[in-house]
Amino acid sequence: MMRISFASTRSSPIISVHEALGADFFVWNQMLVSKRYDEGVESEHKAIRKASGLTDMSGIKKIWLKGADASKVMDFLITRDCNAIQPGSAAYTALLDKNGYLIDDAIVFRLSPPEFEKFDATWLICFGAGFGVDYLKKSLHGNKVIARADDDTACLMLQGPYAETVMKRVVKGSLPTNLRRFEHGLFSILDSDVMIARTSYSGEDGFEVFVKEQNAIHIWNHLISNGALPVGFDAIDIARIEAGLLFFGRDMTGFETPTELGLDFILDGSKKDFRGKTSWQKKSQIPRHKIVGLTIDGLEPLYDRTCLCVNELPVGKITSYAVSAWLSKTVAFAQIKPELAVNGNQISVCAKSCCSVKSRSGVVCSRRFYSKFQKISAI
């Protein structure tokens, strides 16, 4: 039984909240999502770094799975070892095509017994903007798996040094604060059962709350009234770049290997097999390019079609960048030739053409510009 098609135009269960807050919107994953609110991107980013920011992440594509062959299908589909993902835990993982190219990244949750009772599934897989849903569909044929696409469950992401404090205020009974990173469980907020996972996309502590549509607005408002601040995707984008986290559609396009993306750590090479394993192992020996961090002088936006040069010769491109007021510098991810991917290497960042006299200085560095896991007991 398969029901894993998503509508061509999707709608967040809490779209009316964003409209009331005066959000600017853009389309991501076929869903209207908020770019920013009236307070502005800098204030929203500061909420992530100094307080607790709340973002509607319902645009991720959520698929629940169960059945006799569910674990077998998942184990071949993803690059992690499913046997190592225990009930109540999750893993960041990748999906490869037969040629060893990364065609999507995802977070996979193995549900605990109480979560199974609530959501009628043993696995939840959350895809971004890649091609994972199509590959999952192909994997289901001939297997005993029930798969269900879900746009009726909202995903509310709370991030920041005070995220745990806000959670303590809103969760009834046992608190999710004992959860370690990538653990999850069933909890109660406003007498509604919700699944809460300790995950983040910003370099800060964080939680994701999965809540049924009919309760989502009430729980969003409850989190806001207890100290969370609304945050749109523009601020999230800055925070994830500062934290060194890639985004499918910009840094990943479906034509790079995990090695070229610096993501070999989410592949379990000791697994007997997964789709694309042999091809990846061969290609990993001769990467065509690498994704690295790049600090760029100045705090001005970059031009479109920015070119990276060494000795006036093109050597790569910018895939994502942020003018970070928090770090007081411009930071970027750069796809460059492997021999140049050495910390400290100087690269010219040129406007539109490598022949341009207008260039800025870039320095190759670690992709993680910021990392801070901090617990604060009270606001």
QUINOR-V19679 format. One record per pair of residues at least 6 apart in sequence whose C-alpha atoms are under 7 Angstrom apart, sorted by the first residue. I is the first residue (numbers start at 1). J is the second residue. D is the distance in Angstrom with one decimal. If there is no record, write none. Layout:
# QUINOR-V19679
[[I	J	D] [I	J	D]]
This chain:
# QUINOR-V19679
[[1	145	6.7] [1	146	5.0] [1	147	6.8] [2	146	5.8] [2	147	5.2] [2	148	6.6] [3	147	5.9] [3	148	4.9] [3	149	6.1] [4	147	6.3] [4	148	5.2] [4	149	4.4] [5	149	6.3] [6	149	6.7] [8	30	6.2] [9	30	5.2] [9	31	6.2] [10	30	5.6] [10	31	4.6] [11	31	5.5] [11	32	6.5] [12	31	6.9] [12	58	5.9] [13	152	6.5] [13	154	6.1] [13	213	5.5] [13	216	7.0] [14	216	6.7] [14	217	5.7] [18	34	6.7] [21	37	6.5] [22	37	5.9] [22	38	6.2] [23	34	5.6] [23	35	6.9] [23	36	5.6] [23	37	4.5] [23	38	6.9] [24	34	5.7] [24	35	5.4] [24	36	5.6] [24	37	6.5] [25	32	6.0] [25	33	5.4] [25	34	4.5] [25	35	5.2] [26	32	5.6] [26	33	5.7] [26	34	6.5] [26	35	6.4] [27	33	6.1] [28	59	6.8] [29	59	6.1] [29	129	5.6] [31	59	5.9] [34	232	5.2] [34	233	6.2] [35	232	4.7] [35	233	4.7] [35	234	5.3] [36	231	6.7] [36	232	4.4] [36	233	6.6] [36	234	6.2] [37	232	6.7] [41	234	6.4] [41	235	5.4] [44	231	5.1] [44	235	5.9] [45	235	4.8] [45	239	7.0] [47	53	5.2] [47	229	6.5] [48	159	5.8] [48	160	4.6] [49	160	5.6] [49	161	6.9] [50	160	6.5] [50	161	6.3] [51	160	5.5] [51	161	5.7] [51	162	5.1] [52	158	6.4] [52	159	5.3] [52	160	4.4] [52	161	6.4] [52	162	5.2] [52	163	5.1] [52	228	5.1] [52	229	6.3] [53	158	5.6] [53	159	5.3] [53	160	6.2] [53	228	5.5] [53	229	4.8] [53	230	5.8] [53	231	5.6] [54	156	6.8] [54	157	5.6] [54	158	4.6] [54	159	6.6] [54	228	5.9] [54	229	5.7] [54	230	4.9] [54	231	5.5] [55	156	5.8] [55	157	5.1] [55	158	6.6] [55	230	6.2] [55	231	5.2] [55	232	6.1] [56	155	6.2] [56	156	4.9] [56	157	6.3] [57	155	5.1] [57	156	5.7] [57	157	6.3] [58	154	5.0] [58	155	4.7] [60	126	6.1] [60	127	5.7] [60	128	5.3] [61	126	5.5] [61	127	5.0] [61	128	6.4] [62	124	6.8] [62	125	5.9] [62	126	4.7] [62	127	6.6] [62	149	6.0] [62	150	5.5] [63	124	5.7] [63	125	5.4] [63	126	6.5] [63	147	6.6] [63	148	5.4] [63	149	4.5] [63	150	6.0] [64	121	5.7] [64	123	5.7] [64	124	4.5] [64	125	6.6] [64	147	5.7] [64	148	5.2] [64	149	6.6] [65	121	5.3] [65	122	6.0] [65	123	5.1] [65	124	6.3] [65	145	6.7] [65	146	5.6] [65	147	4.5] [65	148	6.5] [66	121	4.9] [66	122	5.1] [66	123	6.5] [66	145	5.7] [66	146	5.4] [66	147	6.7] [67	144	5.7] [67	145	4.5] [67	146	5.9] [68	144	5.6] [68	145	6.5] [69	143	5.9] [69	144	5.1] [69	145	5.7] [70	145	5.3] [71	82	6.9] [73	139	6.5] [75	81	6.3] [75	82	5.3] [75	274	6.9] [76	273	6.6] [76	274	4.3] [76	275	6.0] [77	95	6.3] [77	274	6.2] [77	275	6.1] [78	93	6.4] [78	94	5.7] [78	95	5.0] [78	274	6.6] [79	93	6.1] [79	94	5.6] [79	95	6.3] [79	266	6.8] [79	267	4.8] [79	268	6.0] [79	274	6.1] [80	93	6.0] [80	266	6.5] [80	267	5.6] [80	268	5.3] [81	268	6.3] [81	271	6.3] [85	110	6.6] [86	110	6.4] [87	110	4.9] [87	111	5.1] [87	112	4.6] [88	110	6.0] [88	111	5.4] [88	112	4.8] [88	183	5.7] [88	184	5.2] [88	185	5.9] [89	109	6.1] [89	110	5.9] [89	182	5.7] [89	183	4.2] [89	184	5.9] [90	107	6.7] [90	108	5.4] [90	109	4.3] [90	110	6.1] [90	182	5.0] [90	183	6.0] [91	107	5.6] [91	108	5.4] [91	109	6.8] [91	182	6.4] [92	106	6.0] [92	107	4.5] [92	108	6.6] [92	266	6.8] [93	105	5.8] [93	106	5.5] [93	107	6.1] [93	266	5.4] [94	102	6.6] [94	104	5.9] [94	105	4.3] [94	106	6.1] [94	266	6.8] [95	102	5.8] [95	103	5.8] [95	104	5.3] [95	105	6.1] [95	132	6.7] [96	102	4.5] [96	103	5.4] [96	275	6.0] [96	276	5.4] [97	103	6.4] [97	275	6.3] [97	276	5.4] [98	275	5.9] [98	276	4.2] [98	279	7.0] [99	276	5.6] [99	279	5.3] [100	257	6.1] [100	276	4.3] [100	277	6.3] [100	279	4.8] [100	280	4.1] [101	254	6.1] [101	255	5.6] [101	256	5.2] [101	257	4.5] [102	254	5.4] [102	255	6.8] [102	256	6.0] [102	257	5.5] [102	258	6.0] [103	130	5.9] [103	131	5.7] [103	132	6.7] [103	254	4.3] [104	130	4.5] [104	131	5.7] [104	132	5.4] [105	127	6.6] [105	128	6.7] [106	125	6.7] [106	126	5.5] [106	127	4.8] [106	128	6.5] [107	125	5.9] [107	126	5.4] [108	124	5.9] [108	125	4.5] [108	126	6.4] [109	123	5.7] [109	124	5.0] [109	125	6.2] [110	122	6.0] [110	123	4.8] [110	124	6.6] [111	122	5.1] [111	123	5.7] [112	185	7.0] [114	186	6.4] [115	185	6.8] [115	186	5.8] [116	122	5.8] [128	248	6.9] [129	248	5.9] [129	249	6.8] [130	248	6.2] [152	212	6.3] [152	213	5.2] [153	210	6.3] [153	211	5.4] [153	212	4.5] [153	213	5.3] [154	210	5.7] [154	211	5.4] [154	212	6.3] [154	213	6.1] [154	216	6.3] [155	208	6.4] [155	209	5.6] [155	210	4.7] [155	211	6.6] [156	208	5.6] [156	209	5.0] [156	210	6.6] [157	207	5.8] [157	208	4.4] [157	209	6.4] [158	206	5.5] [158	207	5.2] [158	208	6.2] [159	200	6.4] [159	204	6.2] [159	205	5.9] [159	206	4.1] [159	207	6.5] [160	204	5.2] [160	205	5.6] [160	206	6.2] [161	204	6.5] [161	205	6.1] [161	374	5.7] [161	375	5.9] [161	376	6.3] [162	376	6.1] [163	205	6.8] [163	206	5.9] [164	177	6.3] [165	377	6.2] [165	378	6.2] [166	223	7.0] [166	226	6.1] [166	227	6.2] [166	228	6.9] [168	175	6.2] [169	226	6.8] [170	189	6.0] [170	223	6.9] [171	187	6.9] [171	188	5.8] [171	189	4.9] [172	188	5.4] [172	189	5.8] [179	198	6.4] [180	198	6.6] [181	198	5.1] [181	199	6.0] [182	197	6.5] [182	198	5.4] [182	199	5.6] [183	197	5.7] [183	198	5.8] [184	195	6.9] [184	196	5.4] [184	197	4.0] [184	198	6.3] [185	195	5.6] [185	196	5.7] [185	197	6.7] [186	193	6.6] [186	194	5.7] [186	195	4.6] [186	196	6.4] [187	193	5.7] [187	194	5.4] [187	195	6.2] [187	196	6.9] [188	194	5.9] [194	209	6.5] [194	210	5.7] [194	211	5.1] [195	209	5.8] [195	210	5.1] [195	211	6.8] [196	207	6.5] [196	208	5.6] [196	209	4.6] [196	210	6.3] [197	207	5.4] [197	208	5.1] [197	209	6.7] [198	206	5.8] [198	207	4.4] [198	208	6.4] [199	206	5.4] [199	207	5.2] [199	208	6.2] [200	206	4.7] [200	207	6.3] [201	240	5.8] [202	236	6.8] [202	239	4.9] [202	240	4.7] [202	243	5.8] [203	243	4.9] [203	370	6.7] [203	371	5.0] [203	372	6.0] [204	372	5.6] [204	373	5.5] [205	373	5.6] [205	374	6.9] [238	322	5.5] [241	321	6.9] [241	322	6.9] [242	368	6.4] [242	369	5.0] [242	370	5.3] [243	368	5.1] [243	369	5.8] [243	370	4.9] [243	371	6.0] [244	367	4.8] [244	368	4.1] [244	369	6.4] [250	319	5.6] [250	320	6.5] [251	319	5.1] [251	320	6.6] [257	280	6.7] [258	264	5.4] [259	284	5.5] [259	287	6.8] [260	287	5.7] [260	289	5.8] [260	290	4.6] [260	291	6.4] [261	290	6.1] [261	291	5.3] [262	291	6.7] [288	337	6.8] [288	338	6.8] [289	335	6.3] [289	336	5.4] [289	337	4.6] [289	338	4.9] [290	335	5.5] [290	336	5.6] [290	337	6.3] [290	338	5.5] [290	341	6.6] [291	333	6.4] [291	334	5.4] [291	335	4.5] [291	336	6.6] [292	333	5.6] [292	334	5.4] [292	335	6.6] [292	341	6.6] [292	364	6.7] [292	365	6.7] [292	366	6.5] [292	367	5.5] [293	332	5.9] [293	333	4.8] [293	334	6.2] [293	364	5.8] [293	365	4.9] [293	366	5.1] [293	367	3.9] [294	331	5.8] [294	332	5.1] [294	333	5.9] [294	334	6.4] [294	362	6.0] [294	363	5.4] [294	364	4.7] [294	365	5.7] [295	330	6.0] [295	331	4.7] [295	332	6.4] [295	362	5.5] [295	363	5.3] [295	364	6.8] [296	329	7.0] [296	330	5.2] [296	331	6.1] [296	360	6.8] [296	361	5.7] [296	362	4.4] [296	363	6.6] [297	329	6.7] [297	330	6.6] [297	360	6.3] [297	361	5.7] [297	362	6.6] [298	329	6.5] [298	330	6.6] [299	323	5.8] [299	329	5.8] [299	330	5.7] [300	323	6.9] [301	323	6.6] [303	351	5.7] [303	352	6.6] [304	352	6.5] [305	352	4.9] [306	317	7.0] [306	318	6.9] [306	349	6.8] [306	350	5.8] [306	351	5.1] [306	352	4.8] [307	314	6.8] [307	316	6.9] [307	317	5.7] [307	349	6.0] [307	350	5.1] [307	351	6.4] [307	352	5.9] [307	353	6.1] [307	354	5.9] [308	314	5.7] [308	315	5.7] [308	316	5.3] [308	317	5.5] [308	347	6.5] [308	348	5.7] [308	349	4.9] [308	350	6.1] [309	315	5.3] [309	347	5.9] [309	348	5.1] [309	349	6.6] [309	354	6.2] [310	347	5.7] [310	348	6.2] [312	354	5.9] [312	355	6.6] [313	354	6.7] [314	354	6.4] [315	336	5.7] [315	337	6.2] [316	334	7.0] [316	335	5.4] [316	336	4.3] [316	337	6.7] [317	334	5.7] [317	335	5.4] [317	336	6.7] [318	332	6.8] [318	333	5.9] [318	334	4.5] [318	335	6.3] [319	333	5.7] [319	334	5.8] [319	335	6.8] [320	332	5.6] [320	333	5.3] [321	331	5.6] [321	332	3.9] [321	333	6.3] [322	330	5.8] [322	331	5.5] [322	332	6.3] [323	329	6.3] [323	330	4.4] [323	331	6.5] [324	330	5.7] [324	331	7.0] [333	367	6.8] [341	364	6.9] [342	364	6.5] [343	364	4.9] [343	365	4.6] [343	366	7.0] [344	363	5.6] [344	364	5.2] [344	365	6.3] [345	363	5.6] [345	364	5.3] [346	362	5.8] [346	363	4.8] [346	364	6.6] [347	361	6.3] [347	362	4.9] [347	363	6.1] [348	359	6.1] [348	360	5.8] [348	361	5.1] [348	362	5.8] [349	359	5.3] [349	360	4.9] [349	361	6.0] [349	362	6.2] [350	356	6.3] [350	358	6.2] [350	359	4.3] [350	360	6.4] [351	358	6.2] [351	359	6.3]]
